Amino acid sequence: MKNLNIKNHIVLFICLSFIAFSSTFIYAQEKKKKVRVSLHFNKVENISYLKIFGKYKDKKKYKPANGLALDVFQVFENDSLVSLGTINLDKKGAATIDISKVFQQNLPQYDFKVFHKATDKFKKVSKTLTIQMANLAAKLITKKDTYFIEATLTNAQNEPVKDAELKVQLQRLFAPLAVGKGIYFTDENGMIHVPITEKMPGVNGKLNYEVVLDDSDDFGTIKSIIATNIGEPIKDLSTFDQRTMWSPPSKAPWFDIIIPNLLILGIWGYLVILVINLYRISKHKNS
Protein backbone atom coordinates (compact mmCIF):
# COMPACT_ATOMS: atom_id res chain seq x y z
CA MET A 1 0.00 0.00 0.00
CA LYS A 2 2.84 2.38 0.84
CA ASN A 3 4.54 1.69 -2.50
CA LEU A 4 1.27 2.38 -4.29
CA ASN A 5 0.94 5.77 -2.62
CA ILE A 6 4.49 6.65 -3.63
CA LYS A 7 3.73 5.72 -7.24
CA ASN A 8 0.56 7.82 -7.19
CA HIS A 9 2.51 10.81 -5.88
CA ILE A 10 5.13 10.36 -8.59
CA VAL A 11 2.46 10.17 -11.30
CA LEU A 12 0.73 13.25 -9.86
CA PHE A 13 4.03 15.16 -9.78
CA ILE A 14 4.77 14.26 -13.41
CA CYS A 15 1.30 15.35 -14.49
CA LEU A 16 1.55 18.67 -12.66
CA SER A 17 5.01 19.27 -14.12
CA PHE A 18 3.72 18.56 -17.62
CA ILE A 19 0.77 20.92 -17.14
CA ALA A 20 3.08 23.66 -15.83
CA PHE A 21 5.50 23.17 -18.72
CA SER A 22 2.66 23.21 -21.27
CA SER A 23 1.19 26.37 -19.78
CA THR A 24 4.58 28.08 -19.88
CA PHE A 25 5.12 26.99 -23.49
CA ILE A 26 1.66 28.16 -24.59
CA TYR A 27 2.13 31.48 -22.80
CA ALA A 28 5.48 31.95 -24.48
CA GLN A 29 3.89 31.18 -27.85
CA GLU A 30 1.11 33.69 -27.22
CA LYS A 31 3.66 36.41 -26.48
CA LYS A 32 5.08 36.08 -29.99
CA LYS A 33 3.57 38.39 -32.56
CA LYS A 34 2.01 37.20 -35.79
CA VAL A 35 3.33 39.33 -38.63
CA ARG A 36 1.49 40.11 -41.84
CA VAL A 37 3.93 40.47 -44.73
CA SER A 38 3.12 41.90 -48.16
CA LEU A 39 5.30 41.78 -51.31
CA HIS A 40 5.20 44.26 -54.17
CA PHE A 41 7.16 44.05 -57.41
CA ASN A 42 8.39 47.31 -58.98
CA LYS A 43 10.22 47.94 -62.23
CA VAL A 44 11.47 51.38 -63.26
CA GLU A 45 13.14 51.23 -66.67
CA ASN A 46 15.82 48.52 -66.24
CA ILE A 47 15.83 48.49 -62.44
CA SER A 48 13.67 45.87 -60.72
CA TYR A 49 13.14 45.51 -56.99
CA LEU A 50 10.86 44.04 -54.35
CA LYS A 51 9.22 46.28 -51.77
CA ILE A 52 8.42 44.36 -48.59
CA PHE A 53 6.18 45.53 -45.77
CA GLY A 54 5.48 43.90 -42.41
CA LYS A 55 3.09 44.74 -39.58
CA TYR A 56 1.59 43.04 -36.53
CA LYS A 57 -1.43 43.64 -34.35
CA ASP A 58 -0.86 44.78 -30.79
CA LYS A 59 -3.73 45.93 -28.56
CA LYS A 60 -6.11 46.30 -31.53
CA LYS A 61 -3.60 48.49 -33.39
CA TYR A 62 -1.26 47.58 -36.21
CA LYS A 63 2.38 48.44 -35.69
CA PRO A 64 5.35 48.19 -38.09
CA ALA A 65 7.40 45.03 -37.62
CA ASN A 66 10.69 46.88 -37.38
CA GLY A 67 13.73 44.67 -37.05
CA LEU A 68 12.05 41.66 -38.66
CA ALA A 69 14.71 39.68 -40.57
CA LEU A 70 13.50 38.12 -43.83
CA ASP A 71 15.32 35.70 -46.11
CA VAL A 72 14.45 36.35 -49.76
CA PHE A 73 14.49 33.50 -52.31
CA GLN A 74 13.71 32.92 -55.96
CA VAL A 75 11.61 29.79 -56.44
CA PHE A 76 11.99 27.57 -59.52
CA GLU A 77 9.64 24.97 -61.02
CA ASN A 78 11.23 22.06 -59.16
CA ASP A 79 10.67 23.94 -55.87
CA SER A 80 14.37 24.64 -55.54
CA LEU A 81 15.30 27.91 -53.82
CA VAL A 82 18.04 30.38 -54.68
CA SER A 83 18.86 32.91 -51.98
CA LEU A 84 18.68 36.58 -52.99
CA GLY A 85 19.80 37.86 -49.60
CA THR A 86 18.53 38.75 -46.15
CA ILE A 87 16.91 42.06 -45.27
CA ASN A 88 15.72 43.73 -42.07
CA LEU A 89 12.59 45.86 -41.96
CA ASP A 90 13.19 49.47 -40.91
CA LYS A 91 11.28 51.56 -38.36
CA LYS A 92 8.39 51.90 -40.79
CA GLY A 93 8.24 48.15 -41.29
CA ALA A 94 9.50 48.37 -44.87
CA ALA A 95 12.51 47.25 -46.89
CA THR A 96 13.64 47.10 -50.52
CA ILE A 97 15.82 44.54 -52.28
CA ASP A 98 17.25 44.94 -55.80
CA ILE A 99 16.48 41.94 -58.04
CA SER A 100 17.51 43.40 -61.41
CA LYS A 101 20.00 40.57 -62.06
CA VAL A 102 17.24 37.99 -61.67
CA PHE A 103 15.45 39.29 -64.75
CA GLN A 104 18.48 38.66 -66.92
CA GLN A 105 17.26 35.03 -67.01
CA ASN A 106 14.47 36.06 -69.45
CA LEU A 107 11.89 33.74 -67.92
CA PRO A 108 8.15 34.14 -68.68
CA GLN A 109 7.34 33.98 -64.98
CA TYR A 110 9.18 34.62 -61.72
CA ASP A 111 8.34 33.29 -58.27
CA PHE A 112 9.67 34.79 -55.05
CA LYS A 113 9.42 33.80 -51.42
CA VAL A 114 10.30 35.55 -48.17
CA PHE A 115 10.74 33.58 -44.97
CA HIS A 116 11.29 34.38 -41.31
CA LYS A 117 12.19 31.79 -38.71
CA ALA A 118 10.40 32.05 -35.38
CA THR A 119 12.15 34.27 -32.82
CA ASP A 120 11.39 35.42 -29.29
CA LYS A 121 9.36 38.34 -30.66
CA PHE A 122 7.78 37.09 -33.93
CA LYS A 123 6.25 33.86 -35.12
CA LYS A 124 7.33 32.06 -38.28
CA VAL A 125 6.38 33.97 -41.46
CA SER A 126 6.25 32.85 -45.07
CA LYS A 127 4.98 34.78 -48.10
CA THR A 128 5.18 34.12 -51.85
CA LEU A 129 4.74 36.29 -54.94
CA THR A 130 4.35 35.32 -58.60
CA ILE A 131 5.11 37.86 -61.32
CA GLN A 132 4.72 37.48 -65.07
CA MET A 133 7.28 39.14 -67.32
CA ALA A 134 6.06 42.29 -69.12
CA ASN A 135 7.58 45.21 -70.99
CA LEU A 136 6.30 48.77 -71.00
CA ALA A 137 7.82 51.02 -73.69
CA ALA A 138 6.93 54.69 -73.95
CA LYS A 139 8.10 57.51 -76.21
CA LEU A 140 7.23 61.02 -77.36
CA ILE A 141 5.96 61.49 -80.93
CA THR A 142 4.77 64.48 -82.97
CA LYS A 143 1.73 64.61 -85.23
CA LYS A 144 0.63 67.83 -86.93
CA ASP A 145 2.49 70.05 -84.48
CA THR A 146 0.94 68.19 -81.53
CA TYR A 147 2.94 66.11 -79.07
CA PHE A 148 1.71 62.66 -78.09
CA ILE A 149 2.88 60.10 -75.56
CA GLU A 150 2.77 56.64 -77.09
CA ALA A 151 3.11 53.60 -74.83
CA THR A 152 2.98 49.87 -75.56
CA LEU A 153 2.54 47.06 -73.03
CA THR A 154 3.55 43.52 -74.05
CA ASN A 155 3.93 40.23 -72.18
CA ALA A 156 6.81 37.73 -72.13
CA GLN A 157 5.79 36.36 -75.54
CA ASN A 158 5.88 39.92 -76.94
CA GLU A 159 2.10 39.82 -77.29
CA PRO A 160 0.08 43.00 -76.65
CA VAL A 161 -1.74 43.25 -73.32
CA LYS A 162 -5.26 44.53 -73.90
CA ASP A 163 -7.38 46.63 -71.48
CA ALA A 164 -4.52 47.27 -69.08
CA GLU A 165 -4.89 50.41 -66.96
CA LEU A 166 -2.01 52.83 -67.50
CA LYS A 167 -1.42 56.14 -65.75
CA VAL A 168 0.19 59.04 -67.61
CA GLN A 169 1.81 61.62 -65.36
CA LEU A 170 4.21 64.53 -65.35
CA GLN A 171 6.91 64.40 -62.71
CA ARG A 172 6.83 67.39 -60.37
CA LEU A 173 8.66 68.30 -57.18
CA PHE A 174 6.15 67.01 -54.60
CA ALA A 175 3.80 64.69 -56.51
CA PRO A 176 3.22 63.68 -60.14
CA LEU A 177 0.63 65.65 -62.13
CA ALA A 178 -1.94 63.69 -64.16
CA VAL A 179 -1.82 64.27 -67.92
CA GLY A 180 -5.21 64.51 -69.66
CA LYS A 181 -7.63 62.04 -68.08
CA GLY A 182 -4.73 60.54 -66.14
CA ILE A 183 -5.86 56.92 -66.66
CA TYR A 184 -6.00 55.20 -70.06
CA PHE A 185 -6.70 51.63 -71.16
CA THR A 186 -4.61 49.86 -73.77
CA ASP A 187 -6.26 48.92 -77.08
CA GLU A 188 -6.07 45.59 -78.90
CA ASN A 189 -2.48 46.40 -79.84
CA GLY A 190 -1.58 47.07 -76.21
CA MET A 191 -1.09 50.77 -76.97
CA ILE A 192 -2.25 54.16 -75.78
CA HIS A 193 -1.90 57.56 -77.44
CA VAL A 194 -2.16 60.55 -75.12
CA PRO A 195 -2.02 64.11 -76.50
CA ILE A 196 -0.14 66.77 -74.57
CA THR A 197 -2.42 69.77 -74.79
CA GLU A 198 -0.89 71.99 -72.12
CA LYS A 199 2.58 73.44 -72.21
CA MET A 200 4.05 73.19 -68.73
CA PRO A 201 7.02 75.09 -67.29
CA GLY A 202 10.30 73.29 -66.67
CA VAL A 203 13.88 74.12 -65.78
CA ASN A 204 15.58 74.84 -69.12
CA GLY A 205 12.40 73.51 -70.74
CA LYS A 206 13.04 69.94 -69.52
CA LEU A 207 10.02 67.83 -68.52
CA ASN A 208 9.92 64.17 -67.47
CA TYR A 209 6.74 62.27 -68.23
CA GLU A 210 6.01 58.79 -66.90
CA VAL A 211 3.69 55.97 -67.92
CA VAL A 212 2.83 53.64 -65.03
CA LEU A 213 1.19 50.24 -64.78
CA ASP A 214 0.25 50.45 -61.12
CA ASP A 215 0.12 47.36 -58.86
CA SER A 216 -1.14 44.86 -61.44
CA ASP A 217 -2.00 41.40 -60.11
CA ASP A 218 -0.06 39.77 -62.96
CA PHE A 219 2.80 42.18 -63.66
CA GLY A 220 3.27 44.26 -60.51
CA THR A 221 4.18 47.94 -60.92
CA ILE A 222 6.06 48.98 -64.06
CA LYS A 223 7.14 52.52 -64.86
CA SER A 224 8.58 53.98 -68.05
CA ILE A 225 10.06 57.51 -68.00
CA ILE A 226 10.24 59.87 -70.98
CA ALA A 227 12.70 62.78 -70.80
CA THR A 228 11.67 65.70 -73.04
CA ASN A 229 12.61 69.30 -73.84
CA ILE A 230 9.11 70.54 -74.73
CA GLY A 231 8.46 72.59 -71.62
CA GLU A 232 8.25 76.33 -71.23
CA PRO A 233 11.62 77.51 -69.89
CA ILE A 234 11.32 78.95 -66.41
CA LYS A 235 12.40 82.56 -66.17
CA ASP A 236 14.55 83.42 -63.21
CA LEU A 237 12.66 86.21 -61.44
CA SER A 238 14.79 86.04 -58.34
CA THR A 239 15.95 89.38 -56.89
CA PHE A 240 18.42 87.77 -54.50
CA ASP A 241 21.41 89.72 -55.89
CA GLN A 242 19.47 92.98 -56.25
CA ARG A 243 18.92 95.75 -53.70
CA THR A 244 15.18 95.69 -52.96
CA MET A 245 12.91 96.61 -50.07
CA TRP A 246 12.43 92.91 -49.20
CA SER A 247 16.15 92.05 -49.35
CA PRO A 248 18.27 91.39 -46.24
CA PRO A 249 19.69 94.47 -44.46
CA SER A 250 23.06 94.03 -46.17
CA LYS A 251 21.32 94.37 -49.57
CA ALA A 252 18.87 97.18 -48.77
CA PRO A 253 18.53 99.95 -51.41
CA TRP A 254 21.07 102.76 -51.13
CA PHE A 255 18.21 105.26 -50.74
CA ASP A 256 16.96 103.44 -47.64
CA ILE A 257 20.47 103.40 -46.19
CA ILE A 258 21.64 106.98 -46.91
CA ILE A 259 18.51 109.10 -46.34
CA PRO A 260 17.51 107.72 -42.89
CA ASN A 261 21.11 107.97 -41.69
CA LEU A 262 21.33 111.61 -42.87
CA LEU A 263 18.10 112.41 -41.04
CA ILE A 264 19.39 110.77 -37.85
CA LEU A 265 22.69 112.65 -38.06
CA GLY A 266 20.83 115.91 -38.67
CA ILE A 267 18.60 115.42 -35.61
CA TRP A 268 21.55 114.51 -33.38
CA GLY A 269 23.55 117.47 -34.73
CA TYR A 270 20.68 119.84 -33.95
CA LEU A 271 20.47 118.45 -30.40
CA VAL A 272 24.21 118.84 -29.91
CA ILE A 273 24.08 122.47 -31.07
CA LEU A 274 21.12 123.13 -28.77
CA VAL A 275 22.98 121.70 -25.76
CA ILE A 276 26.06 123.81 -26.57
CA ASN A 277 23.95 126.99 -26.80
CA LEU A 278 22.22 126.22 -23.49
CA TYR A 279 25.62 125.74 -21.90
CA ARG A 280 26.82 129.09 -23.23
CA ILE A 281 23.66 130.85 -21.98
CA SER A 282 24.02 129.37 -18.49
CA LYS A 283 27.70 130.32 -18.41
CA HIS A 284 26.93 133.89 -19.51
CA LYS A 285 24.38 134.35 -16.69
CA ASN A 286 26.85 133.19 -14.08
CA SER A 287 29.57 135.57 -15.24
Buried (B, 14 or more C-beta within 10 A) or exposed (E): EEEEEEEEEEEEEEEEEEEEEEEEEEEEEEEBBEBBBEBBBBBBEEEBBBBBBBBBEEEEEEEBBBBBBBBBBBBEEEEEBEEBEEBEBEEEBBBEBEBEEBBEEEBEEBBBBBBBEEEEEBBEBEBEBBBBBBBBEBEBEEEEEEBBBBBBBBBBEEEBBEEBEBBBBBBEEEEBEEBEEEEBEBEEEBBBEBEBEEEBEBEEBEBBBBBBBEEBEBBBBBBBEBEBEBBEEEEEEEEEEEBEEEBEEEEBEEEBEEEEEEEEEEEEEEEEEEEEEEEEEEEEEEE
